[in-house]
Amino acid sequence: MTNTIIKLAYYIEGSKSYQKFRTFLLHLLEDTSRKEKKFFDLLMIFFVISTVGILVYEVQHTVPNILIQYEYFVVFIFILEWLGRFILSFESHKQIIRDYEEAQFLNMPYDIVSSLKIITRKKLHYVFSMASIIDLLAILPSYRPLRILRVFLLFRLFKVLRYSNSLNQFIKVFVEKKLELSLLLMLYILVIFFSATILYVYEGNGLNPKILHFGDAIYWAFITVSTIGYGDITPMSEAGKIITVVLILTSYTVIAFFTSIVTSSINEKLDGIKELNIISNIKKYKEYILICGYGRSGHALVQSLKLNYHNLLVIEKEPIDISIGKTDDIHVIKDDATNIDLLKQIGINRNIKEVVILTNNDAVNLSIILSIRSLNKDIPILARCNRFKTKNKLKLAGATNIIEINETAALVAMGYIKAPIAYEAIDDILVDYKGALMSEVEVFAYSPFIGQKLSAIEFDKFHINFIGLFHHENPTNFIFNPDKEETILQEKDFLIIIGYERSIDDFKTYIQSQKSIMIG
Amino acid sequence: MIIIYGYSKLAAEISFLLNKEKREFMVVEPEPRVYKFAMRDKYTDKIYKYEFYDDQELIDCGINSGKVTTLFCMHNDFTKNLFVTISARSLNPKLQIISLSTNDNDTKKLKLAGVTSTINPYEIAGLNIFRRIDKPMCVDIIYDLLHSDSNLTIKEIRIEPGSILDGKFFSEITVIKKHNLILLGIQDKELDNEFIFSSRGINHKIDVDDTLVVMGRICDIERLKEEIKGK
């Protein structure tokens, strides 16, 4: 028996179809970045709302058979979902394998019962967790003998929460403010109980025909304190009226208190909700640039990146200085970029084209570099260096490129004194979007120009100035203005050109396919 | 002669580069504390302690003598830069004045005061990073062009009276290609000093006082200058 179970555990561990099944379930039920999960969530919300709708409809009408069948179908899906989550909750076979291998290692007899105990405990823990109970309550009342519990079907509505991340955050507000809210509740109960008792003492003795027992007094106090005031029970005695006034005054305080607690904590949560939203959005991008630190240079960078339709994400700890510029239309996460957990959540993956680190503190920059390198070794990192002496340390930490702000600016200053006209022109051609642009054109594998002389390319036709090229064999060596008759174009060569935006676009397609020759 | 007013971090970098290129320059620093700090760097003979609030001090430094070509206002205090810019401009209308500016508002005021160009290190850094991401190769080339120790450079050639290029059209010029140079464009005096790229202005006519911008090896550019010079 024990042997069979161990064999089974190993079989499951090695089984590819089990792994496939498990990742499928994970994608469907847990992984928020997946399309499947999103679709599944929407479907479930629809199921919940439609079946509750049937419940409401049922009150005054007879439900057609097809809807009853539909409800059974939905319940069936609910059961499958619950089972799926039950399977995902804990991997039993792993526990068996671990315990078994440990026993082997320690040369002790393997006791399957203890493993099974742990598994049972873990599984039961899941079954009685809040989420699972809501799921079960949504399923069980459909069973005929339990029809009485039909009201519990409304619990299905709670299931909706499960499928919506933002709604979940709102529930968390109540959990986090447990202390304040419970204090408030105590105060509330005290006020109600106190005034109900006074009213009952003065008017419960038959003076007020509507107050037959203590429950009526409680009901009256509750309706009054909530500012609803139906008026079906009104105080008759002097004392009763006085206590009503006191009660109303207190109720305002309590309501104000309650409102402020909930609003303030929702406000706090709102940033978190926005952040979650940003993160799930950013994961959909094929490629984006991560910028840590948003100061004046960050602003300049973001402006130019935006003009070129790059996707970006900014992480900045401090509130952003308004004098620098607005950040309405960019994704900003207000957090510490040295925080590895945050970076993990964002996912330092291949869809980050480049990480740019721009804070004005080299120690912070260093720490961010190390945090990122601990998660990913290959992503290009460009870091700002504020002191010349720390340059080496940033390199050592793993920055691929380092920019020293004053050094760069000094070079520009030199440009201005050496050749002001030329410098401004050349400065413009790198960023100016109206005038001419400098650009690099890669020769892709299927280009018809591969193996041909440079003179075969009709630069003049596109009004393009050819500056030079980078050979793929030696990508760091720029060859300025090579002889067009002697140079043979190869795959992965880069042509450096200056021209107008339109003609550059045309030229790129021309290099790739020679198509525009026909048009031109 | 180049004067650097204010020994900020940027000024330190600029003096480093100027020193490397063996250019003649002087640093003026009004504050005693910074002055002492500046004296610790190598070029002590070039550092002077002027306030520059008095025009006489500027004149003493030769601002209106024609010897000084460029004034860098690199003080960290914007108002001081503004003041010195106005004083220098009133003394010498032809002087190239380059000032440090860290935001657009300051730039506007400096422009009114008569500055030739402004430098915003943060903006430059931001743009530079953008270029590195977007066009890494182009940035490398531009840097090569700006660095003094590179063979490749970008130069301006003014058309003197009697030059062989006077009156020629862009499309007719073969002399530039002959020297293995690239003509980037021209700054035309008739068109309010607008810069015209060679790829657009094929039918553009070159006149005296226009400035050609060419790119290539330093020796080739010198040979070109020699050839087109008027007799």
HADDOCK unambig.tbl for C-alpha pairs under 7 A between the chains (distance, minus, plus):
assign (segid A and resid 296 and name CA) (segid B and resid 122 and name CA) 5.63 0.50 0.50
assign (segid A and resid 296 and name CA) (segid B and resid 123 and name CA) 6.74 0.50 0.50
assign (segid A and resid 297 and name CA) (segid B and resid 122 and name CA) 4.24 0.50 0.50
assign (segid A and resid 297 and name CA) (segid B and resid 123 and name CA) 5.15 0.50 0.50
assign (segid A and resid 297 and name CA) (segid B and resid 125 and name CA) 5.89 0.50 0.50
assign (segid A and resid 297 and name CA) (segid B and resid 126 and name CA) 4.41 0.50 0.50
assign (segid A and resid 298 and name CA) (segid B and resid 126 and name CA) 5.87 0.50 0.50
assign (segid A and resid 300 and name CA) (segid B and resid 123 and name CA) 5.20 0.50 0.50
assign (segid A and resid 300 and name CA) (segid B and resid 126 and name CA) 4.85 0.50 0.50
assign (segid A and resid 300 and name CA) (segid B and resid 127 and name CA) 6.21 0.50 0.50
assign (segid A and resid 301 and name CA) (segid B and resid 126 and name CA) 4.13 0.50 0.50
assign (segid A and resid 301 and name CA) (segid B and resid 127 and name CA) 5.46 0.50 0.50
assign (segid A and resid 301 and name CA) (segid B and resid 129 and name CA) 6.69 0.50 0.50
assign (segid A and resid 301 and name CA) (segid B and resid 130 and name CA) 5.60 0.50 0.50
assign (segid A and resid 304 and name CA) (segid B and resid 127 and name CA) 6.91 0.50 0.50
assign (segid A and resid 304 and name CA) (segid B and resid 130 and name CA) 6.66 0.50 0.50
assign (segid A and resid 305 and name CA) (segid B and resid 130 and name CA) 6.40 0.50 0.50
assign (segid A and resid 405 and name CA) (segid B and resid 121 and name CA) 6.04 0.50 0.50
assign (segid A and resid 405 and name CA) (segid B and resid 122 and name CA) 6.70 0.50 0.50
assign (segid A and resid 405 and name CA) (segid B and resid 125 and name CA) 5.50 0.50 0.50
assign (segid A and resid 406 and name CA) (segid B and resid 9 and name CA) 6.64 0.50 0.50
assign (segid A and resid 406 and name CA) (segid B and resid 10 and name CA) 4.90 0.50 0.50
assign (segid A and resid 406 and name CA) (segid B and resid 13 and name CA) 6.59 0.50 0.50
assign (segid A and resid 406 and name CA) (segid B and resid 121 and name CA) 6.23 0.50 0.50
assign (segid A and resid 407 and name CA) (segid B and resid 13 and name CA) 5.87 0.50 0.50
assign (segid A and resid 408 and name CA) (segid B and resid 125 and name CA) 6.65 0.50 0.50
assign (segid A and resid 409 and name CA) (segid B and resid 121 and name CA) 5.05 0.50 0.50
assign (segid A and resid 409 and name CA) (segid B and resid 124 and name CA) 6.30 0.50 0.50
assign (segid A and resid 410 and name CA) (segid B and resid 10 and name CA) 6.22 0.50 0.50
assign (segid A and resid 410 and name CA) (segid B and resid 13 and name CA) 5.82 0.50 0.50
assign (segid A and resid 410 and name CA) (segid B and resid 14 and name CA) 4.98 0.50 0.50
assign (segid A and resid 415 and name CA) (segid B and resid 146 and name CA) 6.15 0.50 0.50
assign (segid A and resid 419 and name CA) (segid B and resid 155 and name CA) 6.35 0.50 0.50
assign (segid A and resid 419 and name CA) (segid B and resid 156 and name CA) 6.37 0.50 0.50
assign (segid A and resid 422 and name CA) (segid B and resid 154 and name CA) 6.80 0.50 0.50
assign (segid A and resid 422 and name CA) (segid B and resid 155 and name CA) 6.73 0.50 0.50
assign (segid A and resid 422 and name CA) (segid B and resid 156 and name CA) 6.44 0.50 0.50
assign (segid A and resid 422 and name CA) (segid B and resid 213 and name CA) 5.80 0.50 0.50
assign (segid A and resid 438 and name CA) (segid B and resid 138 and name CA) 6.93 0.50 0.50
assign (segid A and resid 439 and name CA) (segid B and resid 135 and name CA) 6.91 0.50 0.50
assign (segid A and resid 439 and name CA) (segid B and resid 138 and name CA) 6.77 0.50 0.50
assign (segid A and resid 440 and name CA) (segid B and resid 135 and name CA) 6.91 0.50 0.50
assign (segid A and resid 440 and name CA) (segid B and resid 138 and name CA) 6.94 0.50 0.50
assign (segid A and resid 463 and name CA) (segid B and resid 199 and name CA) 4.83 0.50 0.50
assign (segid A and resid 463 and name CA) (segid B and resid 200 and name CA) 6.48 0.50 0.50
assign (segid A and resid 464 and name CA) (segid B and resid 199 and name CA) 5.71 0.50 0.50
assign (segid A and resid 465 and name CA) (segid B and resid 199 and name CA) 6.04 0.50 0.50
assign (segid A and resid 481 and name CA) (segid B and resid 180 and name CA) 6.99 0.50 0.50
assign (segid A and resid 499 and name CA) (segid B and resid 199 and name CA) 6.54 0.50 0.50
